[in-house]
Structures are given as C-alpha cells and as structure tokens.
Amino acid sequence: MFGNSEKKGSFFERLKEGLSKTKQSLVRNVDQVLFGEKKIDGDLFEELEEMLVTADVGPAFAAELIDEMKEIAKRSELSSPDVLRTIMRDNIHFILKQRESPLEIPKEGLYTVMVVGVNGTGKTTTIGKVANELKSRGHSVMLAAADTFRAAAIEQLEVWGERAGIPVIKQKMGADPSAVVFDALQAAKARGVNALIIDTAGRLHTKVNLMEELKKVKRIMGREYPGSPHEVLLVLDATTGQNAVSQAKMFNEAIGVTGLVLTKLDGTAKGGIIIRLAREFDIPIRYIGIGEKMDDLRPFRSAEFVDALME
C-alpha cells in the first residue's frame, strides 16, 4: 500500500467516498474486464484500452499502460489478472507522484497568488479554503476581490474572509480589476502580510478578452511588486472532464500556470481526468477538493489519492 499514518483519518474516508463515482467508472469497470471469464489476449487489451479512454484518463496514458501490459504478457509473467491491476495502480501512482507538489510559502516576505479559472469551477470558494489552510499553517493572509464584474464574487469572497477571519480588499462592482490589485498590494506591503491571494474574473465570452485582462493584472502585479505573482493557480472543475484539459491548455499558454487545483471530485465519475492532466501538463497539482466544507480542500497527496481510488 502507498498509504501513511493519515490513512485512517476522516479526510481519507471522505476522499474514498468522494472518489466512489470515479472508482465505479474506472477501477470497477476495469476489474469487470480483468476478472471475467476471459483469457489474457488481444481482445482483452482492446476492451481494456477502450474502458480506460472512456474513463477520461486520456488516450496517451491508456496506450502506454496497455503497451506495458502487452510486453509483460509476452514474457509470460501474467499469472493472473491481479498483475494487470497492480500494473495499472503503479502507473497511476508514478504519474501522479511526479506532479505532487503542495503549495509552500516562505514565512518571511510577501508571497502573491493569482487565482484564475472560468466561472463555475469553484474558484472563489477555493480561494477561501486555500486562505484558511495557509492561515492554519501560521501565515498572515489577505484576499483581493479583483473579479469586479460579478457582485456575487465580491460578496462571496467577503463571506469566506469573514468566516476565516481574513481581510478582503475590494472596490465597487465594475471597478478596474488592476486598480483593486494595486490597492491590495499596497495594503499587503503596508501591513506586513505574508500571503496575498487575488481572485480574478473568469468569464470567457465577453466584449473584453479575458486573457488580455489577466495579462494586464499580471503585469500590474509584477510592476508594483517585482517577482509577483509568485504563483498562478488554476482552478479546474473535475466534473467537466475533457473541458478541464482544454482550459488548462488555454490558461497555461496565455498567462503561464504554476499550480493546479482540481475541485468537485466528489460529484463526478470523471475524476480520472487528474491522470490525464498530470500526464499531459508539466504543472504541479497543489490541491484537490471533495466537498463544500472548509477542510474539504486539501494539499494533493498522490499516495493517499491512489489508495482511496484503488482500494
């Protein structure tokens, strides 16, 4: 097992429960193929590959996994379907382990986090949870409501700020997002804040090009505080499956993403998308979310994730 001492903790149990739909679509379906009354041959591998692609792990990973299984089969080392399942488990863990990199912030100085993502991914909620998690680690935190195009986003961020006891810098709805960012940076520097987390707009279809706007915010940050943003965190909704891959590509090409957050893993059978994201993008996975509670967003741990998925 890849598990550790936290395995018996409540989060592991919630993670296991949250991944149950993904487990049904990926692991149990694969098990049905492997443990049926079938011999290990070309037909089985073809069925298995189709099952993996359908589970949103991506064609590249599926093909690599099947190739490895075929190679082992050639050497007559497949004594039972259990061996194939172990190969799948080991491959998933190997890929996810390479992207396991929780967000680490220095205790001294100001560290800036620009959070991006399309509306509906849980971006603002994620910011509140990340802020709370950083505060629990002893960091002083401030939030900036730079999604000024939605009154609900400003209000929602204020609610999370109040809940976690964290100050929020804001302006009126419709204000220039860059002006909010400017004010927030000045306030964070003046108050000696350790971590400034900035919410940004996420509407894709508007008169103002979203990516150009985000680039402007990024430029303002770099101008007012050289080296920032130190982290560009992209929030992705696991329930969107392949759309999450498209969004990762789009945001990364436009502004450069340094970390991923995958939310709503508890509401989908498409959790296998995390494997595809890890396989296709050289971007660390910082957090995963499995619910609405404050502590339902946790730093990503590949071993814990694989244990919860495969057990």
Secondary structure, DSSP 8 states (H G I E B T S, - for coil): ----GGGGSHHHHHHHHHTHHHHIIIIIHHHHHHTSS--SSHHHHHHHHHHHHHTTS-HHHHHHHHHHHHHHHHTT---SHHHHHHHHHHHHHHHHHHHB------SSS-EEEEEE--TTSSHHHHHHHHHHHHHHTT--EEEEE--TT-HHHHHHHHHHHHHHT--EE---TTS-HHHHHHHHHHHHHHHT-SEEEEE----SSSSS-HHHHHHHHHHHHHHHSTT--SEEEEEEEGGGTHHHHHHHHHHHHHH---EEEEE-GGG-S-TTHHHHHHHH----EEEEE-SSSGGGEEE--HHHHHHHHH-
